[in-house]
Amino acid sequence: MTSNRPRPEPAPTGPRPRPSEERAKLADEGRTTRRIAIAAIVVALLAVGLAVVRAVLPAGSSCQQASWDVRPGVSDLPPGYTLSASQYDINRQQVTFLGPLPADETSTQGVVYVTVTCFDEGAADAVARSEQAAKDAGQTVTPRDDLGDGGFAATDEGGSNFIQLRHGDVVVYLAGSGEVEPTDVDAIASAYDKALGGDGGAAAVGTPDPGLVEPSDDLASEDPSEEPSSAAAVAPELEAKLPAEVNGTALTIDSAAGTDVLGEDQSSRAIAAALRSEGKTAADLTLAQAYDETQAADLSLIAFTVEGLSDAKTRGIVLDSWLSASGSGVTKSDVELGGTTVTRIDYGDDGTKDYVVTRDGAVIVITSADEALATAAIKALP
């Protein structure tokens, strides 16, 4: 196993992590269909405005201390939340809060990331630009004039929640993973508002305003017992190329666009570069994944398509950039499994292997340490 391999080894059980933390959001560790994982927080944070935060030049110790010295009261934090880590940069403090431990092993612990930045100038403009960026990204945005000198709350399609608030030149950015309740993000924002001299703001995000008129019965569903429909799949045709069951194990299937999967890590940039070399962008890349939500089966499948690109060229991008199959110490060979010729990628260790097959316009990667299970998955392909 080479040290520069971009894909981390998986835990002894459960589906293999994606090639980088930024791309792990495709499955969110198999917990909820079409949910984005904690790593997606990084992309979402950029969407709501961290991208507009410039590197603030030191203008004396007062601004730096203003960001470094902010401490929310422990009693003001939501129950079960603890400080995990802190980092201090020039005029900025970054803090991570961990939520209560989940009751079961298949759930993921909630995380809230907080950045406190002191601006030498332009703090109000930074918040305004962040709010507009969130709207441009299609997020649900709510003004939060009750917090400090103003701010906003935003929710993305993956269920992650964000709040930004400003006190003078100090701006606080909060981002909660999909496992975190909106009210918990709001409570932490309230704690920071108090720490900065505010009153903690108004009701939590998502709490109904008693002054609002209840929806009319005319807007209700004709069938009250009817379950709400799930969010539409990003790529239903691609999802249909993956098996819903392998060896009696039901698989959850979801899909994502390349723009939601690729981040700024080295591996993602390599994939983006490979796409550019073919005249394509991340928007042309689509992925679908099948996995066992219980994490009992050591198996996951990912299907890839690139709009307007041949199967052979798509396969080359998957092998060379996504899987790094051409890396030192990695061997690939054509083998026959389940009556199908596939390319087996062996990373030179005793861990999982990848099996690549082209089927009906899609390049599919089957990942497992159990070749018999991988063979069953190949046979189960529609």
C-alpha positions in Angstrom: 0.0 0.0 0.0 1.5 3.3 -1.0 1.5 6.3 1.3 0.2 8.7 -1.3 -3.0 6.7 -2.0 -5.8 9.3 -1.9 -8.5 7.0 -0.5 -8.4 6.1 3.2 -8.8 2.5 4.3 -12.3 1.7 5.6 -13.2 0.4 9.1 -13.4 -3.4 9.4 -17.1 -3.2 8.6 -19.2 -0.9 6.5 -18.9 0.7 3.0 -15.5 2.0 1.9 -15.0 5.8 2.4 -15.0 7.8 -0.8 -11.6 9.0 -2.2 -11.5 12.0 0.1 -13.4 13.5 3.0 -14.9 16.1 0.6 -16.4 13.3 -1.5 -17.7 11.3 1.4 -20.9 13.3 1.2 -22.2 11.2 -1.6 -23.5 8.6 0.9 -23.3 10.2 4.3 -22.1 6.8 5.7 -25.4 5.2 4.5 -27.7 6.9 7.0 -30.2 8.8 4.9 -30.9 8.8 1.2 -29.6 11.8 -0.7 -28.1 13.2 2.5 -24.7 14.9 2.4 -22.1 13.9 4.9 -20.2 16.0 7.4 -17.5 16.6 4.7 -20.2 18.3 2.7 -20.1 21.0 5.4 -16.9 22.2 3.9 -18.6 22.8 0.5 -21.7 24.3 2.1 -19.6 26.6 4.3 -18.0 28.0 1.2 -21.5 28.4 -0.3 -22.7 30.5 2.6 -19.8 32.8 2.7 -16.5 31.5 4.0 -15.3 32.0 0.5 -15.7 35.7 0.8 -13.7 36.0 4.0 -10.5 37.5 3.0 -7.2 37.0 4.9 -7.4 39.8 7.4 -4.2 41.6 8.0 -3.3 42.3 11.6 -4.2 45.9 12.6 -3.1 45.7 16.2 -3.9 43.4 19.0 -7.4 44.8 19.7 -9.0 43.2 16.6 -7.2 39.9 17.1 -8.1 39.8 20.8 -11.7 40.6 19.9 -11.9 37.3 17.9 -9.7 35.2 20.1 -11.4 36.0 23.4 -15.0 35.2 22.5 -16.1 32.3 24.8 -19.8 31.2 24.9 -21.0 30.3 28.4 -21.1 26.5 29.0 -24.6 26.8 30.5 -25.8 28.5 27.3 -24.8 25.6 25.1 -27.5 23.0 24.1 -27.5 19.9 26.3 -24.8 17.3 25.5 -22.6 19.6 23.4 -18.9 19.8 24.3 -15.9 21.8 22.9 -13.8 19.4 20.8 -11.1 21.6 19.3 -9.9 25.2 18.9 -7.5 26.8 16.4 -6.3 30.4 16.3 -5.2 32.3 13.2 -4.6 35.9 12.5 -7.7 37.8 13.7 -9.7 34.5 13.7 -10.7 31.7 16.0 -12.1 28.3 14.8 -14.0 26.0 17.2 -15.6 22.6 16.8 -18.4 21.4 19.0 -19.5 17.8 19.2 -23.1 16.9 19.9 -24.4 14.2 22.2 -23.2 10.6 21.4 -25.7 8.8 19.2 -27.8 6.1 20.8 -26.9 3.5 18.1 -23.6 2.7 16.3 -25.0 3.3 12.9 -25.8 7.0 13.6 -23.3 9.8 13.2 -22.4 12.2 15.9 -23.5 15.8 15.2 -20.8 18.5 14.7 -21.1 22.3 14.7 -18.2 24.3 13.3 -17.8 27.9 14.5 -15.5 30.6 13.1 -15.1 33.9 14.8 -13.4 36.5 12.6 -12.6 40.2 13.4 -12.5 42.4 10.3 -10.3 45.4 10.1 -13.1 46.7 7.8 -16.0 45.4 5.7 -17.6 43.1 8.3 -21.2 44.1 7.3 -20.4 43.7 3.6 -18.9 40.2 4.3 -22.2 39.1 5.9 -24.3 40.6 3.1 -22.2 38.9 0.5 -22.4 35.6 2.4 -26.2 35.9 2.5 -26.4 36.5 -1.2 -24.1 33.6 -1.8 -26.4 31.3 0.2 -29.4 32.5 -1.9 -27.4 32.0 -5.1 -26.6 28.4 -4.0 -30.3 27.7 -3.7 -30.4 27.5 0.1 -33.3 28.5 2.2 -32.3 31.8 3.9 -34.0 33.6 6.8 -32.9 37.0 8.1 -31.8 37.0 11.8 -32.0 40.7 12.8 -32.5 39.5 16.4 -28.8 38.5 16.6 -26.3 41.2 17.3 -26.1 43.8 14.5 -27.9 41.4 12.1 -27.2 38.2 10.3 -29.1 35.3 8.6 -29.8 31.6 8.9 -29.5 29.2 5.9 -30.4 25.5 5.3 -29.1 23.5 2.3 -30.8 20.6 0.6 -28.7 18.1 2.6 -30.2 19.3 5.9 -27.2 21.2 7.1 -27.9 24.4 8.9 -25.9 27.7 9.0 -26.1 30.9 10.9 -24.0 34.1 10.6 -24.2 37.0 13.0 -22.3 40.2 13.4 -21.3 42.4 16.4 -19.5 45.4 15.1 -16.3 44.2 13.4 -16.7 40.6 14.7 -18.5 38.0 12.6 -19.5 34.6 13.8 -20.1 31.7 11.3 -21.8 28.6 12.5 -22.3 25.4 10.4 -24.1 22.3 11.7 -23.9 18.9 10.1 -27.1 17.2 8.9 -27.3 15.3 12.2 -27.6 18.5 14.2 -31.1 19.9 14.9 -31.6 23.5 13.7 -32.5 24.5 17.2 -29.1 23.3 18.5 -27.3 25.5 15.9 -29.6 28.4 17.0 -28.8 27.8 20.6 -25.0 27.9 20.0 -25.5 31.1 17.9 -27.5 32.5 20.9 -24.6 31.6 23.2 -22.1 33.5 21.0 -24.5 36.4 20.8 -24.5 36.6 24.6 -20.8 36.3 24.8 -20.5 39.3 22.5 -22.8 41.4 24.6 -26.1 40.6 23.0 -29.4 39.3 24.5 -29.2 35.9 22.8 -31.7 36.6 20.0 -35.3 35.5 19.6 -37.0 32.1 19.2 -34.9 29.3 17.7 -34.9 28.8 13.9 -37.8 26.6 13.0 -39.9 27.6 16.0 -43.3 28.7 14.7 -44.0 32.4 15.2 -47.3 32.6 17.2 -48.3 35.6 15.1 -48.3 33.6 11.9 -51.5 32.5 10.5 -51.9 28.7 10.3 -52.1 27.3 6.8 -55.6 26.9 5.4 -57.2 23.4 5.2 -57.3 24.1 1.4 -53.6 23.7 1.3 -53.6 20.4 3.1 -53.1 17.1 1.3 -56.3 15.5 0.0 -55.2 12.3 1.8 -53.9 13.1 5.3 -52.5 9.6 5.7 -50.4 10.0 2.6 -46.7 10.0 3.3 -44.7 13.0 2.0 -42.8 12.1 -1.1 -39.1 11.9 -0.9 -36.8 14.3 -2.7 -36.4 13.6 -6.3 -33.3 11.6 -7.3 -30.5 13.6 -9.0 -29.9 10.8 -11.6 -32.7 8.2 -11.5 -31.5 6.6 -14.8 -28.1 6.1 -13.4 -29.5 4.8 -10.1 -31.4 2.2 -12.1 -28.1 0.7 -13.2 -27.3 -0.5 -9.7 -28.7 -3.5 -7.9 -31.3 -3.0 -5.1 -30.2 -6.2 -3.4 -27.1 -8.5 -3.3 -27.1 -11.9 -1.6 -30.3 -11.0 0.3 -28.9 -7.7 1.6 -31.1 -4.7 0.6 -29.0 -1.7 -0.7 -29.8 1.9 -0.4 -29.3 3.8 -3.7 -28.7 7.6 -4.1 -27.1 9.9 -6.6 -25.3 13.2 -6.8 -23.9 15.7 -9.3 -20.2 16.1 -9.6 -20.4 19.7 -8.4 -21.7 18.4 -5.1 -19.1 15.7 -4.8 -15.8 17.2 -5.8 -14.1 19.5 -3.3 -10.8 21.3 -3.2 -8.6 18.4 -2.1 -5.8 17.1 -4.3 -7.8 14.1 -5.6 -10.8 16.2 -6.5 -8.6 18.6 -8.3 -7.1 15.8 -10.3 -10.5 14.6 -11.4 -11.5 18.1 -12.3 -8.3 18.5 -14.3 -9.0 15.2 -16.1 -12.5 16.4 -17.0 -11.1 19.7 -18.3 -8.7 17.9 -20.5 -11.7 16.3 -22.2 -13.5 19.7 -22.4 -15.8 18.8 -19.5 -16.5 20.2 -16.0 -17.7 18.8 -12.7 -21.2 19.7 -13.8 -21.0 17.0 -16.5 -20.1 14.3 -14.0 -22.9 12.3 -12.3 -22.6 9.6 -9.8 -24.9 7.0 -8.1 -24.1 4.8 -5.2 -25.5 1.6 -3.7 -24.6 0.6 -0.1 -25.9 -1.3 2.9 -27.3 1.2 5.5 -26.7 -1.3 8.3 -23.0 -1.5 7.3 -23.2 -5.3 7.7 -22.1 -6.0 4.2 -18.6 -5.1 3.1 -19.8 -3.8 -0.2 -20.4 -0.6 -2.1 -21.0 0.3 -5.7 -20.6 3.6 -7.5 -21.7 4.3 -11.1 -20.2 7.1 -13.1 -21.3 8.9 -16.2 -19.9 12.0 -17.9 -22.2 13.8 -20.2 -21.0 13.7 -23.8 -18.0 11.5 -23.0 -17.4 8.0 -24.3 -17.4 5.0 -21.9 -13.7 4.4 -22.6 -12.7 8.0 -21.7 -15.0 8.0 -18.6 -13.4 4.7 -17.6 -9.9 6.2 -17.9 -10.9 9.1 -15.6 -12.3 6.7 -13.1 -9.3 4.4 -13.1 -6.5 7.1 -13.2 -8.0 9.9 -11.2 -10.8 8.5 -8.9 -9.1 5.2 -8.1 -5.5 6.2 -8.8 -5.1 2.8 -10.3 -1.9 3.9 -12.1 -0.2 4.8 -8.8 3.0 3.1 -7.6 2.4 -0.2 -6.0 -1.1 -0.5 -7.4 -1.8 -3.4 -9.8 -4.7 -3.8 -12.2 -5.6 -6.9 -14.1 -8.6 -8.2 -16.2 -10.4 -11.1 -14.5 -13.6 -12.9 -15.1 -16.2 -12.7 -12.3 -19.7 -13.9 -12.6 -19.3 -14.4 -16.4 -18.2 -10.8 -16.8 -14.7 -9.5 -17.6 -13.8 -6.8 -15.1 -10.7 -4.8 -14.2 -9.5 -5.6 -10.7 -7.6 -3.0 -8.8 -5.3 -4.3 -6.1 -3.6 -1.8 -3.8 -1.1 -4.3 -2.5 -2.5 -4.8 1.0 -5.1 -7.1 2.6 -7.9 -4.5 2.4 -10.7 -3.9 -0.1 -10.2 -4.2 -3.8 -12.1 -2.4 -6.6 -13.7 -4.1 -9.6 -14.4 -1.9 -12.6 -17.0 -2.8 -15.2 -18.6 -0.8 -18.0 -22.3 -1.5 -18.3 -25.0 0.2 -20.4 -23.3 3.6 -20.7 -22.0 3.7 -17.1 -18.7 2.9 -15.5 -19.4 1.0 -12.3 -16.9 0.4 -9.4 -17.6 -2.4 -7.0 -15.7 -2.2 -3.8 -15.2 -5.1 -1.4 -12.6 -7.2 0.4 -14.7 -10.3 -0.3 -14.3 -11.3 -3.9 -17.3 -13.7 -3.7 -19.5 -10.8 -2.6 -18.1 -8.6 -5.4 -18.9 -11.4 -7.8 -22.5 -11.6 -6.5 -22.8 -7.8 -6.9 -21.6 -8.1 -10.5 -24.2 -10.8 -11.2 -26.9 -8.7 -9.6 -26.2 -5.7 -11.9 -29.5 -4.9 -13.9 
